[in-house]
Structures are given as C-alpha cells and as structure tokens.
Amino acid sequence: MQLTQGVQTNPDNWLGEWTKVLDRVRRDDFSLETLRPDYYDFESLRLDQDYVFSDDPAFEQQIYVAVLCCLFAT
C-alpha cells in the first residue's frame, strides 16, 4: 500500500477515503468490517515512539473498539 499525503496537505484525501467507506457500506451493508477505513489495514502501528506489530491488519481497529467499549460501558 502506497502512503498518501495527509489531510493537512491534501484535504481531498479525507473526502475520497471516506467516500470509499460509504460506497463499501452501501454495497456490502453495515458492519465493523465495512466501516473500517483503509488506513487501519496495516500490520504495524506506533506506540510510545516504537512500532508494534501484529499478524492481524484489523488489530488497530479492534483495540480502538475495545477502548471505546471500556470508556462507554455502563
């Protein structure tokens, strides 16, 4: 996957990437999988200025969802 310019340098990237997500949801229906933006499809991420690696490209989204569940649990 080729890296692209960020939103700060090219605001059209934001619209383009979220349009892809919208198209995918319309085509395949609503789910966590179809809502996952393409920038979550990496097997590495940064944590405390180091890299963390996972075999699962959905790892970052799963951690994000887990944190949200903990924050908003009643």
Steps between C-alpha positions, in 0.01 A plus 500: 500500500642835398494781755313813398507859619317572823188709546708803596674508162216366284146533645353316200658181636259506796193523277631240259586245768168535684312483168661157450368393841151632419499314167613178672224531765238562232622200301566250783274630782592641838760319717822576686688347206339722236537810720874447551691769309786384279758666723428231762626228265858492623676238707702760690422810700683745725485475879718718724736582210550129420338271247253230602446212257204267461405224258149647482453810280182579699694510831499879535126520441437219750701684767312822420162325535610334827604838646167655395309211660693550825447876497129485431404185695220553746 
